[in-house]
Amino acid sequence: MESRPLSIPPLPVADFDPLDDPVRASLLGAHAHLAERRGRVLRYPLDVSPFLSMPHDPGPADWDDAAALVGEGGDVPLTGPAAVPPAGWEEAANIPGVQLTGERVAGAHDAGAVRLGPADVPEMLDLVARTKPGPFLPRTVELGGYLGIRLGGALVAMAGQRLRPPGWTEISAVCTDPAHRGRGLATRLVLAVAAGIRERGETPFLHASAANTHAIGLYERLGFRLRRTTEFRTVRVPARERIEGGP
């Protein structure tokens, strides 16, 4: 596959509902300074977030650009409106999910919640590895304010801000050490993060696996409401021979 030139015109300002494609809306807005781009394809640095954004009307050149960004065998998350990849691309994952919005969630500051930063990343990565709330990488902390609760000096729960489409901020990486669940720590952190979002004049929202009914129930009790169902789809770049029509 030949490399395409990177001296390309600016992308237009988003003309779609930002919650329908919060990854693209973030990379065109608040996170534009982090965006890596090839043609109309955008992505976060690989140590920040795995998300990649296709344009809403992808053509062959866009799929070529996505393949060039992630490489043979790489995964391309389809975060916006459903797109049909070219022949030879395989679906690597398809997880039913939900998107909830918090127009009625005012939030509440919590004196016991401490701000987390780069120095806390090793502990954050360890907590994520044990609780699996979703993608969290060495530089994900740069996306927004992360808060944690420490007991006996150990980080036992955390939550933070991730995607930032205009007017909204996503609450993400909500997790609690299994030994400390049932104590309301996740509730405290979600409300504390929401309070910080509200102070900026923005509205919190979040995503969850449709199968995680426990978490969805918690969010609904806090005032979040279902906006839409969605799918967390990932397709895989085929080998070069398959891209070029070889055997």
PyMOL commands that set and color helices and strands:
alter all, ss='L'
color gray80, all
select helices_A, chain A and resi 18-20+22-27+32-34+60-70+118-131+140-143+178-180+185-199+213-221+240-243
alter helices_A, ss='H'
color red, helices_A
select strands_A, chain A and resi 36-38+41-43+52-53+75-78+90-101+114-116+146-151+154-161+168-176+203-209+225-236
alter strands_A, ss='S'
color yellow, strands_A
deselect
rebuild
show_as cartoon
